[in-house]
Amino acid sequence: MPALAQSLDILRHDALQIFQAGIDAADPYTAVKRAIKFSENHLELYLDLNDSSKVRIGRWSKVHLIAYGKAACAMAKAATEVIPAELLDEQGIVVTNYDNLLALENLTVIGAGHPLPDNAGLHAASLIAERVKKAEQGELVLVLISGGGSALLPAPLAPLTLAEKIATTDLLLACGANIQEINCVRKHLSQLKGGQLARLAFPADLHALILSDVLGDDLSAIASGATVPDDSSYADAIAVLNRYQIWEKVPDTVQQILEQGRVGQLKETPKAGDPVFKHSSHTLIGSNTMSLNAVAVAAQTQGYQTEVYSQALCGIAREEAETLALQVKKLLNNGLSLPTAIVAGGETTVVLTGTGQGGRNQEMALAFACAAKKHRLPDCWVFLSGGTDGRDGVADAAGGIVDAGSVERMRNARVNAANRLNNNDSYNALKSSGDLLVTGATGTNVADLQVLLLKP
């Protein structure tokens, strides 16, 4: 094997191992086991996994277990192994996407649609609402939340239909709105999001274990913040739709609900200081930052001089790829003497102008390969961009892993990389060159990770 090809194989292997370290750091089963304990007839809820002195202790007569999100099955399994069966009220309700669906003993597990909601999720949301309403004072509603929960639990405000909410979500995803903006709109078209699940649980106690897929870990944005205060408003939701020039494109019912809310004809989402939060608490059990730190440590352990490029990589995927390529060129021009890893975490967006297939991580990988060719980067590099949940958009890939030979392999397969990028067809471009990152469902979700490895 030629020396360059051998070096690239090593770099690709290392990049995959480093990425896996980030996924392992967000293992939801282990995190839940660290966050809750049962001893001497009481339940201990640790509020900070790095500080065991911060703990909420309760002798609740009953625990209502609710789990939703891409990591729901693993989280619920861990919780039921800690909490005695006689404390749990009926079977806990678990809602996850179809890829992560598992049969669990003594739990009602429901598969639902993601990223676009479906009727199964609508049914699941109704079941959860009814179960939570039953909780009484002296009981605990334990909610296990992970990324994807916004789409998995659609509960549209009447008279909005699920189809109309799906159409609105589709428009938001396609126009490049970020997760906070998407969730702002979702909250104000929902019966559960934006603190409204906590409103239903009151006056029972509530605690949420939260696996964050949102940069900065804004609890009100993770799965649309169903258990925490919401500081956004109906007016903010209208502003998002106007900002992306889709106000006139959303269904009339959406416009009517948001306008009614803006003028006070509908109840706002509960804000900080609302009595419904008096007996509620939460624990952040995993995040993109935690996984990025694990990625950096793994790269260092494998002998790479490591730089954290960004802890909040956002913006348009193809533009961020171009910027990164230019930064690498500058670094290489200054001289590179040691194997180097440049790592990042975040969640970019894609603006759809073409008709192709692929998600933000695939598009970023393809865009980096094109930019590297354009700016004539030296040959010994590998770039990986992947979603920690194992699914990038609607494709069966977590993202892409490209190297200096990717564009040439595409050309040999009679695929024009630049044309495919312009058509948002990163999936088929990367498939042609053998550069799709396929992990399968990981059972967790803490946004995206990027790993760029360089060798002198």
C-alpha positions as CSV (number, residue, x, y, z in Angstrom):
1,M,0.0,0.0,0.0
2,P,1.4,3.4,-0.9
3,A,2.6,5.5,2.1
4,L,-0.1,8.2,1.7
5,A,-2.9,5.7,1.5
6,Q,-1.6,3.9,4.6
7,S,-1.4,7.2,6.5
8,L,-4.9,8.1,5.5
9,D,-6.2,4.7,6.6
10,I,-4.6,5.3,10.0
11,L,-6.1,8.8,10.2
12,R,-9.5,7.5,9.3
13,H,-9.3,4.8,11.9
14,D,-8.2,7.3,14.6
15,A,-11.0,9.8,13.7
16,L,-13.6,7.1,14.1
17,Q,-12.2,6.1,17.5
18,I,-12.1,9.7,18.6
19,F,-15.7,10.3,17.5
20,Q,-16.8,7.1,19.3
21,A,-15.3,8.5,22.6
22,G,-17.7,11.4,22.3
23,I,-20.7,9.1,21.9
24,D,-19.5,7.0,24.8
25,A,-19.3,10.1,27.0
26,A,-23.0,10.7,26.4
27,D,-24.1,7.2,27.4
28,P,-27.6,7.8,28.8
29,Y,-27.8,4.5,30.8
30,T,-24.7,5.2,32.8
31,A,-25.6,8.9,33.4
32,V,-29.0,8.0,34.8
33,K,-27.5,5.5,37.1
34,R,-25.2,8.3,38.4
35,A,-28.1,10.7,38.9
36,I,-30.6,8.7,40.9
37,K,-30.1,6.4,43.9
38,F,-32.5,4.6,46.2
39,S,-31.6,3.7,49.8
40,E,-33.3,3.5,53.2
41,N,-36.8,4.0,51.8
42,H,-36.0,7.3,50.1
43,L,-35.0,8.4,46.6
44,E,-32.0,10.6,46.0
45,L,-31.9,12.8,43.0
46,Y,-28.5,14.3,42.3
47,L,-28.8,17.8,40.9
48,D,-25.2,18.1,39.7
49,L,-23.2,15.0,38.7
50,N,-20.0,16.8,39.6
51,D,-21.1,17.7,43.1
52,S,-22.6,15.0,45.3
53,S,-23.6,17.5,47.9
54,K,-26.3,18.9,45.7
55,V,-29.0,16.3,46.2
56,R,-32.8,16.3,46.5
57,I,-34.1,13.6,48.8
58,G,-37.7,12.5,48.9
59,R,-40.0,9.8,50.3
60,W,-42.6,10.0,47.6
61,S,-45.6,7.7,47.8
62,K,-45.6,7.1,44.1
63,V,-43.3,7.8,41.1
64,H,-44.8,8.5,37.6
65,L,-42.1,7.6,35.1
66,I,-42.1,9.4,31.7
67,A,-39.3,9.2,29.2
68,Y,-39.1,10.7,25.7
69,G,-36.4,11.4,23.2
70,K,-33.8,9.4,21.2
71,A,-32.2,8.1,24.5
72,A,-35.5,7.4,26.2
73,C,-35.2,3.6,26.2
74,A,-31.7,3.5,27.8
75,M,-32.7,6.2,30.3
76,A,-35.9,4.4,31.3
77,K,-34.2,1.0,31.7
78,A,-31.7,2.6,34.0
79,A,-34.3,4.3,36.1
80,T,-36.4,1.2,36.6
81,E,-33.3,-0.7,37.8
82,V,-32.9,1.9,40.5
83,I,-36.5,2.6,41.6
84,P,-38.3,-0.2,43.4
85,A,-41.2,-1.6,41.3
86,E,-43.7,-1.0,44.1
87,L,-43.0,2.8,43.9
88,L,-43.7,3.1,40.2
89,D,-47.2,4.0,39.2
90,E,-48.5,1.6,36.5
91,Q,-46.1,1.1,33.6
92,G,-43.9,4.0,32.7
93,I,-44.4,5.5,29.3
94,V,-41.4,5.6,27.0
95,V,-41.4,7.4,23.6
96,T,-38.5,7.2,21.2
97,N,-37.8,7.3,17.4
98,Y,-38.2,4.1,15.5
99,D,-34.4,3.5,15.1
100,N,-33.9,3.4,18.9
101,L,-37.0,1.3,19.7
102,L,-36.5,-1.5,22.3
103,A,-38.9,-3.8,24.1
104,L,-38.5,-3.1,27.9
105,E,-40.0,-5.0,30.7
106,N,-42.8,-3.2,32.7
107,L,-42.6,-0.2,30.4
108,T,-45.0,0.9,27.6
109,V,-42.6,1.7,24.8
110,I,-43.9,3.7,21.8
111,G,-42.1,4.4,18.5
112,A,-42.8,7.8,16.9
113,G,-41.7,9.9,14.0
114,H,-38.5,12.1,13.9
115,P,-37.6,14.6,12.6
116,L,-41.1,15.1,11.4
117,P,-43.9,14.1,13.9
118,D,-46.5,11.5,13.1
119,N,-49.7,10.1,14.5
120,A,-47.9,7.6,16.8
121,G,-46.3,10.6,18.5
122,L,-49.6,12.3,18.7
123,H,-51.1,9.3,20.5
124,A,-48.1,9.1,22.8
125,A,-48.4,12.8,23.8
126,S,-52.0,12.2,24.7
127,L,-51.1,9.2,26.9
128,I,-48.4,11.2,28.7
129,A,-50.7,14.2,29.3
130,E,-53.3,12.0,30.8
131,R,-50.8,10.1,33.0
132,V,-49.2,13.3,34.3
133,K,-52.6,14.9,35.1
134,K,-53.2,12.0,37.5
135,A,-50.2,12.8,39.7
136,E,-51.1,14.2,43.1
137,Q,-49.4,16.1,45.8
138,G,-46.8,13.9,47.6
139,E,-46.0,12.0,44.4
140,L,-43.1,12.5,42.0
141,V,-43.3,12.9,38.2
142,L,-39.9,11.8,37.0
143,V,-39.3,12.9,33.4
144,L,-36.4,11.6,31.4
145,I,-35.7,13.9,28.4
146,S,-33.3,13.6,25.5
147,G,-32.9,15.2,22.1
148,G,-35.6,14.7,19.5
149,G,-38.3,15.1,22.1
150,S,-39.9,18.0,20.3
151,A,-40.8,16.0,17.3
152,L,-41.6,12.8,19.1
153,L,-44.3,14.4,21.3
154,P,-46.6,16.5,19.1
155,A,-49.6,17.9,20.9
156,P,-51.0,20.6,18.6
157,L,-53.2,23.4,20.1
158,A,-56.7,23.0,18.8
159,P,-57.8,23.6,16.1
160,L,-54.3,23.0,14.7
161,T,-54.0,19.6,13.0
162,L,-50.9,17.4,13.0
163,A,-50.5,17.8,9.3
164,E,-50.5,21.6,9.7
165,K,-47.9,21.4,12.4
166,I,-45.8,19.0,10.3
167,A,-46.0,21.5,7.4
168,T,-44.8,24.3,9.7
169,T,-41.9,22.2,11.0
170,D,-40.9,21.2,7.5
171,L,-40.7,24.9,6.5
172,L,-38.6,25.8,9.5
173,L,-36.2,22.9,8.9
174,A,-35.8,23.8,5.2
175,C,-35.2,27.6,5.7
176,G,-32.2,27.2,8.0
177,A,-33.8,28.2,11.3
178,N,-31.7,27.1,14.3
179,I,-33.0,24.8,17.0
180,Q,-33.9,27.6,19.4
181,E,-36.0,29.4,16.7
182,I,-37.7,26.1,15.7
183,N,-38.6,25.4,19.3
184,C,-39.9,28.9,19.9
185,V,-42.5,28.3,17.3
186,R,-43.2,24.7,18.4
187,K,-43.8,25.8,22.0
188,H,-46.5,28.2,21.0
189,L,-48.3,25.6,18.9
190,S,-48.2,22.9,21.6
191,Q,-50.1,21.8,24.7
192,L,-47.0,20.3,26.3
193,K,-43.9,22.2,25.3
194,G,-42.5,25.4,26.9
195,G,-43.1,24.4,30.5
196,Q,-46.6,23.2,29.9
197,L,-45.9,19.6,30.9
198,A,-44.9,20.9,34.4
199,R,-48.2,22.9,34.4
200,L,-50.1,19.6,33.9
201,A,-48.1,17.8,36.7
202,F,-48.8,20.5,39.3
203,P,-49.3,20.1,42.3
204,A,-47.2,16.9,42.3
205,D,-43.4,17.2,42.6
206,L,-41.4,17.0,39.4
207,H,-37.8,16.2,38.5
208,A,-36.3,16.0,35.0
209,L,-33.1,14.2,34.0
210,I,-32.0,15.9,30.8
211,L,-29.6,14.8,28.1
212,S,-28.8,18.0,26.2
213,D,-28.6,18.2,22.4
214,V,-28.6,22.0,22.5
215,L,-25.5,24.2,22.4
216,G,-25.1,26.0,25.7
217,D,-27.5,23.6,27.4
218,D,-30.4,26.1,27.5
219,L,-32.9,23.9,29.3
220,S,-35.8,25.8,27.7
221,A,-34.6,24.7,24.3
222,I,-33.9,21.0,24.9
223,A,-36.8,19.1,23.5
224,S,-38.6,22.4,23.7
225,G,-38.3,22.7,27.5
226,A,-41.5,21.0,28.6
227,T,-40.6,21.0,32.3
228,V,-38.9,24.4,32.7
229,P,-39.9,28.1,32.4
230,D,-40.2,29.5,28.9
231,D,-39.1,33.1,28.3
232,S,-40.3,33.3,24.7
233,S,-43.6,34.5,23.6
234,Y,-46.2,34.3,20.8
235,A,-44.8,37.5,19.4
236,D,-41.3,35.9,19.3
237,A,-42.7,33.0,17.3
238,I,-44.3,35.3,14.8
239,A,-40.9,37.1,14.5
240,V,-39.1,33.9,13.7
241,L,-41.5,33.1,10.8
242,N,-41.2,36.6,9.5
243,R,-37.4,36.6,9.8
244,Y,-37.2,33.6,7.4
245,Q,-40.0,35.0,5.2
246,I,-42.3,32.0,5.7
247,W,-45.1,33.7,7.6
248,E,-47.2,33.7,4.5
249,K,-46.3,30.1,3.8
250,V,-47.4,28.5,7.1
251,P,-51.0,27.3,7.4
252,D,-53.7,29.8,8.2
253,T,-54.5,28.0,11.5
254,V,-50.9,28.6,12.6
255,Q,-51.2,32.3,11.9
256,Q,-54.5,32.5,13.7
257,I,-53.2,30.7,16.9
258,L,-50.1,32.9,17.1
259,E,-52.0,36.1,16.5
260,Q,-54.6,35.1,19.2
261,G,-51.7,34.4,21.6
262,R,-50.0,37.6,20.8
263,V,-53.0,39.7,21.8
264,G,-53.7,37.7,24.9
265,Q,-56.6,35.6,23.8
266,L,-54.6,32.4,24.6
267,K,-52.7,31.6,27.8
268,E,-48.9,32.1,27.5
269,T,-46.4,29.4,28.3
270,P,-45.4,29.5,32.0
271,K,-42.6,31.9,32.9
272,A,-40.0,31.9,35.7
273,G,-41.7,32.4,39.1
274,D,-44.9,30.6,38.1
275,P,-46.1,28.4,41.0
276,V,-46.1,25.3,38.8
277,F,-42.3,25.3,39.1
278,K,-42.2,25.6,42.9
279,H,-41.6,21.9,43.5
280,S,-39.7,21.1,40.3
281,S,-36.0,20.5,39.7
282,H,-33.7,19.0,37.1
283,T,-30.3,17.4,36.5
284,L,-28.2,17.8,33.3
285,I,-26.7,14.4,32.7
286,G,-25.0,14.8,29.4
287,S,-24.2,17.5,26.8
288,N,-22.3,18.3,23.7
289,T,-19.7,20.1,25.8
290,M,-19.1,16.9,27.9
291,S,-18.8,14.9,24.7
292,L,-16.5,17.4,23.1
293,N,-14.2,17.3,26.1
294,A,-14.1,13.5,25.8
295,V,-13.2,13.8,22.1
296,A,-10.3,16.2,22.9
297,V,-9.0,13.8,25.6
298,A,-9.2,10.8,23.2
299,A,-7.3,12.7,20.5
300,Q,-4.6,13.6,23.0
301,T,-4.4,10.1,24.2
302,Q,-3.8,8.9,20.6
303,G,-0.9,11.2,20.3
304,Y,-2.4,14.2,18.6
305,Q,-1.6,17.8,19.5
306,T,-5.2,18.9,20.0
307,E,-7.0,22.2,19.5
308,V,-10.7,22.8,20.3
309,Y,-11.8,24.9,17.3
310,S,-15.3,25.7,18.6
311,Q,-17.5,24.6,21.4
312,A,-20.6,26.0,19.6
313,L,-20.1,25.5,15.9
314,C,-23.2,26.8,14.1
315,G,-24.0,28.7,11.0
316,I,-24.5,27.3,7.5
317,A,-22.7,24.0,7.1
318,R,-21.0,24.6,3.8
319,E,-19.8,28.1,4.9
320,E,-18.4,26.8,8.1
321,A,-16.5,24.1,6.2
322,E,-15.0,26.7,3.9
323,T,-13.9,28.8,7.0
324,L,-12.4,25.7,8.6
325,A,-10.4,24.9,5.4
326,L,-9.0,28.4,5.3
327,Q,-8.0,28.2,9.0
328,V,-6.2,24.9,8.3
329,K,-4.4,26.4,5.3
330,K,-3.1,29.2,7.5
331,L,-2.0,26.7,10.1
332,L,-0.2,24.6,7.6
333,N,1.5,27.6,6.0
334,N,2.9,28.4,9.5
335,G,4.4,24.9,9.6
336,L,3.1,21.7,11.2
337,S,5.6,19.6,13.0
338,L,3.3,17.2,15.0
339,P,0.2,15.2,14.2
340,T,-2.7,17.5,15.0
341,A,-6.3,17.2,15.9
342,I,-8.8,20.0,15.5
343,V,-12.1,19.2,17.1
344,A,-15.4,21.0,17.4
345,G,-19.0,20.5,18.6
346,G,-22.2,22.2,17.7
347,E,-25.0,22.1,15.2
348,T,-24.8,23.7,11.8
349,T,-27.7,24.2,9.5
350,V,-28.4,23.6,5.8
351,V,-30.3,26.0,3.5
352,L,-32.1,23.9,0.9
353,T,-31.7,25.2,-2.6
354,G,-31.5,21.8,-4.4
355,T,-33.4,18.5,-4.6
356,G,-30.8,16.1,-3.3
357,Q,-30.5,14.0,-0.2
358,G,-28.3,14.5,2.9
359,G,-28.1,16.2,6.3
360,R,-26.0,18.9,7.8
361,N,-23.0,16.7,8.7
362,Q,-22.9,15.1,5.3
363,E,-23.1,18.5,3.7
364,M,-20.3,19.8,5.9
365,A,-18.1,16.8,5.1
366,L,-18.6,17.2,1.3
367,A,-18.1,21.0,1.5
368,F,-14.8,20.5,3.4
369,A,-13.6,18.1,0.8
370,C,-14.5,20.6,-2.0
371,A,-12.9,23.5,-0.1
372,A,-9.7,21.5,0.6
373,K,-9.4,20.8,-3.1
374,K,-10.1,24.4,-4.0
375,H,-7.5,25.8,-1.5
376,R,-5.0,23.1,-2.3
377,L,-4.5,21.7,1.2
378,P,-1.7,19.1,1.5
379,D,-2.8,15.5,1.1
380,C,-2.5,14.0,4.6
381,W,-5.8,15.0,6.3
382,V,-9.1,13.4,7.3
383,F,-12.2,15.3,8.3
384,L,-15.2,13.7,10.1
385,S,-18.5,15.4,10.9
386,G,-21.2,13.3,12.6
387,G,-24.4,13.4,14.5
388,T,-24.1,11.7,17.9
389,D,-27.5,10.1,17.5
390,G,-26.3,8.1,14.4
391,R,-28.8,9.8,12.0
392,D,-28.1,12.9,9.9
393,G,-31.4,14.3,8.7
394,V,-33.5,11.6,7.1
395,A,-30.6,9.6,5.7
396,D,-29.3,6.3,7.1
397,A,-26.0,7.9,7.9
398,A,-24.6,9.8,10.9
399,G,-22.6,12.1,8.7
400,G,-19.4,11.9,6.5
401,I,-15.7,11.1,6.8
402,V,-13.7,12.5,4.0
403,D,-10.0,12.7,3.1
404,A,-7.7,14.2,0.5
405,G,-8.7,11.5,-2.1
406,S,-12.5,11.9,-1.7
407,V,-13.1,14.3,-4.6
408,E,-11.0,12.1,-6.9
409,R,-12.9,9.0,-5.9
410,M,-16.1,10.8,-6.7
411,R,-14.8,11.8,-10.1
412,N,-13.8,8.2,-10.8
413,A,-17.4,7.3,-10.0
414,R,-18.5,10.0,-12.5
415,V,-19.8,12.2,-9.7
416,N,-19.1,16.0,-9.7
417,A,-18.6,16.9,-6.0
418,A,-19.3,20.6,-6.5
419,N,-22.5,20.0,-8.5
420,R,-23.7,17.6,-5.9
421,L,-23.0,20.1,-3.1
422,N,-24.9,22.8,-4.9
423,N,-27.9,20.4,-5.2
424,N,-27.7,19.5,-1.5
425,D,-27.0,15.9,-2.6
426,S,-24.2,15.1,-0.1
427,Y,-25.5,11.7,0.6
428,N,-25.1,10.3,-2.9
429,A,-21.8,12.1,-3.4
430,L,-20.3,10.6,-0.2
431,K,-21.8,7.2,-1.0
432,S,-20.1,7.2,-4.4
433,S,-16.7,7.7,-2.7
434,G,-17.2,5.4,0.3
435,D,-17.2,8.3,2.7
436,L,-20.6,8.0,4.5
437,L,-20.3,7.7,8.2
438,V,-22.7,4.9,9.2
439,T,-23.0,4.0,12.9
440,G,-26.6,3.0,13.2
441,A,-28.7,4.4,16.0
442,T,-26.5,5.2,19.0
443,G,-29.2,5.5,21.7
444,T,-28.1,9.0,22.6
445,N,-28.2,12.5,21.1
446,V,-26.0,15.5,22.1
447,A,-25.8,17.3,18.7
448,D,-22.8,17.0,16.4
449,L,-19.1,16.5,16.7
450,Q,-16.3,17.3,14.2
451,V,-12.8,15.8,14.1
452,L,-10.1,17.0,11.7
453,L,-6.8,15.1,11.8
454,L,-3.6,16.4,10.1
455,K,-0.3,14.7,9.7
456,P,3.0,16.6,8.8
